[in-house]
Amino acid sequence: QVQVVESGGGLVQPGGSLRLSCAASGSTFSRYVMGWYRQAPGKQRELVADITSGGRTGRTSYADSVKGRFTISRDNAKNTVYLQMNSLKPEDTAVYYCRAQITSINYWGQGTQVTVSS
């Protein structure tokens, strides 16, 4: 069983920045495919960004709505993946979830609320 814990959410004004962190347990973290998802009220959960397990940094992909504003990264020594969110917009408001995937099994965190509002 892999434990996944997100942190770093909060209230931020439009145009501001936040960095989310996700810590996952296990001795093989470098092999996990890690992803950030979000779910806004009344909407389905959507993939925001993910990062593969390849090497020290991994290969990244992003939803079109966040390209150029969000950056996903990982620190395998700390078993942690980050989501740096810049130029935040009100439509980025959602609960953000971290997912750890290994051998096609997904492990989810409890989520962290991000609210973008003036």
N, C-alpha and C positions, 0 to 999 in steps of 0.2 A: 504494500500500500504506500502510495506517494502522497505526502501532505503538501498542500499548496496554500500559501498565505500571501495575500496582496496587501499593500499599504501605499500611502501617499495621496489618496484622494482628498478632496476638499472643495471649497468654494473659491472661485477665481473670476476675475472680471474678464470680459471679452478682450482678446488680444494678449492675455497673460499666458503664463506657462505653469506646468506641473510636471513632476516626474513620478511615475508610478514604479513601484518595486514589487517583485514577485519572488519569493523564496520557495524552493521546492526541496523536499528531503530526498535522500538516497545517495548512494556512492557512485552512481553512474549518470549524474546530471548532464555531463557533456554529451551524452547520447540522446537526451530528451529533445524532441521538437517542441518548442515553446511558442505559445501564441497568446495574444491579447484579443479579447472579444468585448463587445459592449451591448447593452440592452437598454433602450430608452422606454419610458412608459408607453404601453400600447403597441410596441414594436417587437419584432423578432430579434433574437440575439444575432449579431453580425460580427464577422471577423474584421478586426482592425489591422492587425499586423502579426506576422509570425517569423520565426527564425529557426533555421534547421540546425541539426546537430553537427554539421560539418566543421571540424577543426576548431580553432580558437574563437572564431567569430561567427561562423555560420552564414548561410544565405538568407536574405530577407525578402519579404514581400509585404505590400500594403494595399489597403482599400484605396480606391481612387479618391475618396472624400478626405483622406488624411495625408496623401502623398505630398511631400515637401514641407509638411508641418510636424509630423510625428516621426520619431526614430526609435526603433527597437534595437536593443543590444543585450549582450549576455556577458556575465562574468562567471566562468565555470569554476573558478577557485572559490567563489562565494555561493555557488548554487543559486544564483540570482539572475533574473532577467528584468530589464528596465524598459519603460516606455516614456521617452521624453516627448512631451506634448507642448508645442509652441503655437502661437497665434490662435489660441483657442476661440471657438465660436459657441454661441448659445446652443447650436445644434449638436455640439459634442457632449452635451449633458446626458449622462447615462450612468448606469452601474457598469463598471469595468471588471471583467473577469479574466483571470489568468488560467491557461490550460497547459498542462504538461502531458505530452504524448510519448509513449514508448511502447514499442511492439503493438501498435494499433489500439492500445488502451489509453483512454483519456482520463485525466484527473483534473478536477476543477477546484478553484478556490471559492471562497464565499462572496467575493466581490468587494469593490470599493467604490463609493459614490463620488462622481465628479459632477459638479454643478458650475456652469459658466453663466454668470449673470451679473448685471450691474446693480 
